Amino acid sequence: MSEEREHDFAMEKRLREMSPELHRRFTDAVFGLQKILSNYKLIFPEYTDHSELHSLTVIDFCNNLMGKQVEKLNADELYALLVACYFHDTGMGISHKDYEQFSKEIDFGDYFETHSRDNLQEIIRNFHNEFSGRFIKKYAPFFEIPSEEHLWAIMQIARGHRKTKLMDEKEYPVNYKVPGGNEICLPYLAALIRLADEIDVAAFRNSKLLYHLEAIVDEKQIVEHKRHQAVKDLIISEKAFTLLVDTQEEEIKSSIFRMAEKMQITLDDCRRVIEEHTPYMITQEKIIVETMA
């Protein structure tokens, strides 16, 4: 069995063994989120996939990034990460009512000094991790999250999939205590989900059944979709992530290399957070672009 596949469903299996109750709460939450996650299409009908399929891929990548380190995680950590993986993009499909409510609670910094307040899509896309955090907090009672401490941990991990400062020990404590005596290593779990989300770029995320280039008029979106379609696979080895690329268009090749540079920055940042603030590690060091023959 290849190294990439031997860790399939590792978190899910281990959580079921360690805590059937938390595993039940997780699976019930997944059932309740099935249709909610597809609501992003109402706001972003031609955007890359942010449905439950993407959430499953993020979990799969987390399993592979952890490898045997999953054996060091306790049941509360497994539960919090799994739930956060499913919740992390709920902010992409919020209702207008929730948007109005959550916007009053989010710190947008100086964003509106250079951006319009009327561009709903742009605002949600740039701050969807924060909208996801508010969504989790508001609707937590429907998903049987066992305590306020678990709720905060899940919110922080989900928010952490982009932009947040994972080095901030107040926002991401290493030993965050939850009822029952366990501790959750928030910087590790948030760095995992951030990296897993970042490397989900291959063509299978953007099925031709879902996206039709001829229906897209925005040139930037056309390039973005062609770029994703050109990345045929992502191979995870012990030391690297390799993007297998198939395209003859120089513009698309350049776009892929720029994307790889951004992925490398995220990888470096996540490695640094994990190495400097946690007892864990990420073995992969490089993002490699390999052209298919």
Secondary structure, DSSP 8 states (H G I E B T S, - for coil): --TTTTTTTHHHHHHHHH-HHHHHHHHHHHHHHTTGGGGHHHH-TTS---SHHHHHHHHHHHHHHHGGGGGG--HHHHHHHHHHHHHTTGGGG--HHHHHHHHTTS--TTGGGTS-TT-HHHHHHHHHHHHHHHHHHHHGGGGT---HHHHHHHHHHHHTTTTS-TT-TTTS-TTEE-TTS-EE-HHHHHHHHHHHHHT--SGGGS-TTT--GGG---HHHHHHHHHHHHEEEEEE-SSEEEEEE----HHHHHHHHHHHHHHHHHHHHHHHHHHHHSS------EEEEEE--
